[in-house]
Amino acid sequence: MNEKIFFDHEKLIVYQRSLQLIEFFEVIFERKIGSSYQAQLERASSSIIHNIAEGNGKFTGKDRCKYFDIARGSASECAGGLDIQFIKKKISKEELYNGKSLLKEIVSMLVGLIKSNSNDRIYEPDVNIKLIIRREWKMSKNLD
């Protein structure tokens, strides 16, 4: 990341974490996970960045929320892509957890931005994704 800030969205921690996500995926892409999967993850992770930047530049809360919602959806898409890569044994459990932890942080911050820009929306309760992943993994291995 540049040391000099040119645009307001560059100050956002969620934007900085999203750039870290791009770096995280670049390490995975070095292993040739498959061109169609790589292209989809590149589009989804780039979409997070683009929509945060565009949304932060909007003036009304409704406009801002529209773009932050799209970014949140793209982050969820990335989480699904990580699940696919894990099932296909292209990434390790540690990489899955690291990627999803970063994505969870991004999604949480995006939800915060959405909540701060809108008073009339309905929200889903917080979920501890690590507990769900561990429970599902244990169930798949019959470790309960």
N, C-alpha and C positions, 0 to 999 in steps of 0.2 A: 504494500500500500504506500502511496506517495505520502511524504511528510507534510506537504502543503495541501491544505483543504481548499478545493475550488467550489464544491457544491455542498449544500446542507446535508444531503443524504450520506455523504462520506463521513459525517460525524456520528451517524447512528451505529451503535454496537451491533445491531442486527445486520446491517450492511457489511460490517467488518467480518462478522462470523460467517456470513454467506460467502465472502471471498475465501475464507479458510476452507469452506466446504468445497469450493472449486479446486483448491490445492489438494484436499483429501482425495477427491475423485481422480485427479491427475496421477497420483501414485498408483491407484487401482488400475487406471487405463494403461499404464506401462506394461501390465501383464496380459494385455490383449484378451479382454473379457468377452469379446464378440462385438463386431461393428454396429449391429443394430441396437444392442443394449447400451453400448458406449454412446451412440448418437442420442438415444432417448434420455440418458442421464445427463449428457451435456446440455441438451435443450431444456430439461426441467431445472437443472441447477442454475443455468444462465437466466432462466425465466424469473427465478427468485430475485436475482440481482437487478434485472431490468425493471421488474414491477415495484420493488422497493424504491428505486431511484425515481421512477415515474410517479408513483403514488405520493412520495414525499414532496414532489414539486406541485401537486395540486392544491387548490385553495379551499375547497369545501370538504367537510368531513366525509360526506357521501362519496365524493370522487376518490379521496384518499383510501377509504375503506375498500372500494372496488379493487384497487390495485394491490392493497395489502392482502385481500382475500385470495386473489390470484396467486400471489407469492406463497401464501400458506398452502394452497392447493398444490403448487409445484413442489413444495417441501415434502408434502405427503406422498407425492408421486416418486420423489427421490427415495423415501423410506421404503416404498413398495419395490423399487428397483434394487435396493440393497437386499431385501428379502429374497428376490429372485436370484441375485448373485450368490447369496449364502446357500440357498437350496441347490444351486448348480455347482457348489463347492469352488467357486471362483474367488471368494473372500473368506477370511477366517471369522470365527465367532467374535474375536476381539475387534476386528475391523467393523463387523456388523454393529457391535455395541458402541464403538467410537463414532461411527457415522450416524447412528440413530441418536446418540446423546447430543451430538452437534445439531442435528435436525430438530430434536426436541427443544433445544435452547432457542433455535431460530423460530420455530412455531410459537413457542411461549411469548417471545418478544413481539412477534407479529400480532398475536391475539391481544397483547397489551396495547399495541398501537391502534388496533381496531377498536378496542374498548374505549380508549381515550378519545377517539374521533367519532364515536357514535353512542347515543344514549338509548336507542330504541331497538337494540338487537338482542337475540336470544343466543346464549352461549352453552357449549357443552362443558361438563365438569372436567377438571384436570385428571389425567390418567398417568400413572407411573409406568411408562413404556418398558423400562428394564424389568420390572416385576412380571409384566405380561409375557415378555419374550422368554425370560427364564422359565416361567411356569409352562408355557407352550413347548419349549425345548425339552423340559423334563418329561412332560406328558408324551412327547413323540419318542422318547427313549425309555419310557416306562420306568422312570426313576422315582415316582411318587410313592 
